[in-house]
Every structure is written in C-alpha cells, then in structure tokens.
C-alpha cells in the first residue's frame, strides 16, 4: 500500500469518526428542534404534521418573556462582573510572583470541583443564616462563586503566554501603569477576556443547580424547563429549548467573529 493511499484512508477514517461524533452530540438537539415544530402536543417520530404555532405562542407569552428577562439579566451581570474580577485575578494567578501565590492558585480554583448542588445548598444556608431572602440577585452571587474561577483559568491561559518585556518597554518609553494596562496588557489578553466572557454568559444562562437553590421566588429558563418536564408538560418546552440553543450558537459565532476581526486589526 502506497503512502498516498494510507493518507487517504487515514483522512477518511478521521472524517467518518468526526462526523459520527458530531451526529452523536447534536442528534438530541435536532430531536428537540423537530419536537418544537410538531403540531401534536407530544412528540412522535416521524412527525405527522409541522406547525410553527408554538413559536408564535413563545414570542407572545408573558411567562416566557419574564423567564428570558430574568435569565438574561443574571447572565449579563455574571459575565460583566466575572470578567472584571477574573482579569485581575488572572494577572495575580499567572503573571506575578508573590508569597502565597501557590495557595491562591489552589483556593481560587477550588469551587470548580464542588458539586453545584452542594455549593448551591451551602449558599442557600448561608443566605438564610444572614437574613438574605433569595431572589435573582442572590443567584448572581451564586453563579459568580462557581464561574469566576473558570473565567480566571481561561484568561490565565492567555496571561501565561504574555511577554513581560512588552510592559517593561512601555514603562521605559514613559507610559504610566494605567496607559500600559490599557494599551499593552488589555489588548494582548483580549482574546482570553472575550472567551471568558462568553463562557461566563453561557454557563450562567444554562445553569440549573445553583439557580434552583438561590433564585427564590424568581425563576430562570432552565428551572422552568425542568419544572414543565416533571409535571405539566407543554410543547413550549422544546420550543424554548430550541430558541435558547440557537441563541447560544449565535452568541458563540458572534464572539468568534469579533475575535477574528480584532486579531486582524492587531496584525495590521
């Protein structure tokens, strides 16, 4: 067997394996999309009749509007606050040598390894002990406890490849610390910041365990979907699930496109 034939076979096997993996991962989402267009109340395959009435109801439903508003508010606040905290935390994590740095690196990542249900219960107990009534704002705090370490790790990956000589050159040219941070450090770490922000938003938007324990009377989209799947099923469940999945995909595409545009500008 020639070398060229071996390469073709190898590339073919890689393509088949990649395609099978993609089908395995996205087939459930496709089933949800099909169920959202089914005219019947309960999903059957093949779909006997297609209809878009459930999407019309989703866009006109006040309940769905409140759910999306609550989830969007929490996710945006979590993304904004976590990026700010994680940016400076990542600099301390990866850029500077100081006493206690190793302990800090271990402690800042510790919440990631706690089961979210246990972490949510612990936060609920703590909120109750200090007299705080859970609502969407306590959910923001709960999400931050779990998501900030993840965003810190994402930005730290970019910070490890950062060359300190760039900052030293800026200082030698007379730049202040603020100018160096704004004109040198932030642009270099920007890909990590964008990636961390996207991670934070999507992880907060789809978070169920922490939200279940800490939102109180408020309700997010994942909580509502779970409640309707347990009892009182409605075709709005796959419809809202398909809409949120499509929205998450669009956000990822938009974020990746923004990163490509900014990278090309930096290269110029």
Secondary structure as GFF3:
##gff-version 3
##sequence-region A 1 268
A	DSSP	alpha_helix	3	36	.	.	.	ID=ss1
A	DSSP	alpha_helix	53	60	.	.	.	ID=ss2
A	DSSP	alpha_helix	62	94	.	.	.	ID=ss3
A	DSSP	alpha_helix	101	109	.	.	.	ID=ss4
A	DSSP	three_ten_helix	110	113	.	.	.	ID=ss5
A	DSSP	alpha_helix	116	129	.	.	.	ID=ss6
A	DSSP	alpha_helix	136	160	.	.	.	ID=ss7
A	DSSP	alpha_helix	164	172	.	.	.	ID=ss8
A	DSSP	alpha_helix	177	180	.	.	.	ID=ss9
A	DSSP	pi_helix	181	185	.	.	.	ID=ss10
A	DSSP	alpha_helix	186	205	.	.	.	ID=ss11
A	DSSP	alpha_helix	209	214	.	.	.	ID=ss12
A	DSSP	alpha_helix	221	230	.	.	.	ID=ss13
A	DSSP	alpha_helix	236	267	.	.	.	ID=ss14
###
